[in-house]
Amino acid sequence: MTDHAPMMFPGLARVRQHAPMPRVDDVPGTVKRLIETSRIRERVKPGGTIAVGVGSRGVNQIAVIARAMVDTLKGMGYRPFVVAAMGSHGGATAEGQRELLAGYGVSSESMEVPVKTDMDTAVIGTSPVGLPIYFDKNALAADGLVLVNRVKPHTDFHARYESGVLKMLVIGLGKRQGASQVHKLGVRGMMEVLPAVGRILLEKTPFVLGLAILENAADVPAEIVALEPETILDLEPTLLERARGLMGRLPFEQIDVLVVGEIGKNYSGAGMDPNVIGRLMVETQPDLARPVVTRLVALDVSAESHGNIVGVGFADLTTDRLVSQLDPESFRINVLTSCFLERARIPITFPTDREVLRTALETCWRLEAAEARVVVIPNTLELETLWVSEALAAEVQAHPYLTRETDFVPMPFMDDDSLDQVSLFPHSVRGRRALKA
């Protein structure tokens, strides 16, 4: 296809989603209040050690939140430390997980407390399917355990408990072995084994408090809720439903070409969020009802993913640049631990963004490129700003929560034929990263 006549790429216009979005104005103050008014004093005596579990999801303001937790616990007379709660991520090594946390601004220097990323676990019971239950030794040895995590729809399944504090307790602090045991049965393991193991861990570990973060469509905290050991099982499902209504989505039912600037573990555990792109790609399970995407393009992987390109298999087309950043060991461990192999398949690759986008337009089942319904997003987490082609203009105009902010302009290719993502999305993770460089 590359020897055809030059293609006239459809122009793009910037569109902003502006649905009403609640937000927490004082995040550190809210964290402090929730911890101080919890029942933690009834459960842990002053002077006791508190493990603060922090994971690998790119939670907005996670360094600010973790520091507020640490400072509040210190002020209450406790001896906090941070423990990595991220299952098999970071190549399932202490060094890899320490590097991931540091990339989010969570380090012993920034927190002024120890950060423990050891992968050692203890067996503390047996799951309902007869498998051992593993748990992080550092967290288990603490007098108390406090976890913070985003509650949101899961990327692999829909059930009463999905992504949240309970999952972090079971899989995050289960380290690689615990994550493997839950994922071993695929979707059944996530839907049935995870909550059953969670109930056991609530009884057998020093868990004393969870902070559940609900994020709005702009990827900022909309609500922070304290979960006590006796309330988490009842409250987390209600928070999940609230999160489902808050999360960012693509505002179109059908898209011919969806261009995702970056995939990455900091955007979704699956690299791209299936709830956004409409593709589930879990063996034996159907795709989601919407949106229906004919051609999905992934251009790059985030630096924060450290070579773990999981989720590349969602794409139909990608770049040599993305695949060249693969860290085989980290990628292999994460994919095999999850037991969802479809998402790891490497799609067709091309040397440049221009060739990838050209091929997507040539194969998206439209007679002319100008007819294609094209949507460009920076990643599947930051969806407040989109760029769309003229074929979507009427839908944008009719949508109550969409505003077109520019005329339709040529796609901004740079001299090396890569799409200028920073100019398209200056306020995205990639844009902020470029500003620091």
Secondary structure as GFF3:
##gff-version 3
##sequence-region A 1 437
A	DSSP	beta_strand	12	17	.	.	.	ID=ss1
A	DSSP	alpha_helix	27	36	.	.	.	ID=ss2
A	DSSP	alpha_helix	40	43	.	.	.	ID=ss3
A	DSSP	beta_strand	49	54	.	.	.	ID=ss4
A	DSSP	alpha_helix	62	75	.	.	.	ID=ss5
A	DSSP	beta_strand	79	84	.	.	.	ID=ss6
A	DSSP	three_ten_helix	90	92	.	.	.	ID=ss7
A	DSSP	alpha_helix	94	103	.	.	.	ID=ss8
A	DSSP	alpha_helix	108	111	.	.	.	ID=ss9
A	DSSP	beta_strand	115	116	.	.	.	ID=ss10
A	DSSP	beta_strand	121	126	.	.	.	ID=ss11
A	DSSP	beta_strand	132	136	.	.	.	ID=ss12
A	DSSP	alpha_helix	137	141	.	.	.	ID=ss13
A	DSSP	beta_strand	144	150	.	.	.	ID=ss14
A	DSSP	alpha_helix	165	167	.	.	.	ID=ss15
A	DSSP	pi_helix	168	172	.	.	.	ID=ss16
A	DSSP	alpha_helix	175	183	.	.	.	ID=ss17
A	DSSP	alpha_helix	187	188	.	.	.	ID=ss18
A	DSSP	pi_helix	189	193	.	.	.	ID=ss19
A	DSSP	alpha_helix	194	204	.	.	.	ID=ss20
A	DSSP	beta_strand	207	215	.	.	.	ID=ss21
A	DSSP	beta_strand	221	227	.	.	.	ID=ss22
A	DSSP	alpha_helix	232	246	.	.	.	ID=ss23
A	DSSP	beta_strand	254	263	.	.	.	ID=ss24
A	DSSP	alpha_helix	274	277	.	.	.	ID=ss25
A	DSSP	beta_strand	292	301	.	.	.	ID=ss26
A	DSSP	three_ten_helix	303	305	.	.	.	ID=ss27
A	DSSP	three_ten_helix	312	314	.	.	.	ID=ss28
A	DSSP	beta_strand	317	319	.	.	.	ID=ss29
A	DSSP	alpha_helix	320	324	.	.	.	ID=ss30
A	DSSP	alpha_helix	328	338	.	.	.	ID=ss31
A	DSSP	three_ten_helix	342	344	.	.	.	ID=ss32
A	DSSP	beta_strand	348	350	.	.	.	ID=ss33
A	DSSP	alpha_helix	353	362	.	.	.	ID=ss34
A	DSSP	three_ten_helix	369	371	.	.	.	ID=ss35
A	DSSP	beta_strand	374	377	.	.	.	ID=ss36
A	DSSP	beta_strand	385	389	.	.	.	ID=ss37
A	DSSP	three_ten_helix	390	392	.	.	.	ID=ss38
A	DSSP	alpha_helix	393	398	.	.	.	ID=ss39
A	DSSP	beta_strand	402	404	.	.	.	ID=ss40
A	DSSP	alpha_helix	421	424	.	.	.	ID=ss41
A	DSSP	alpha_helix	429	436	.	.	.	ID=ss42
###
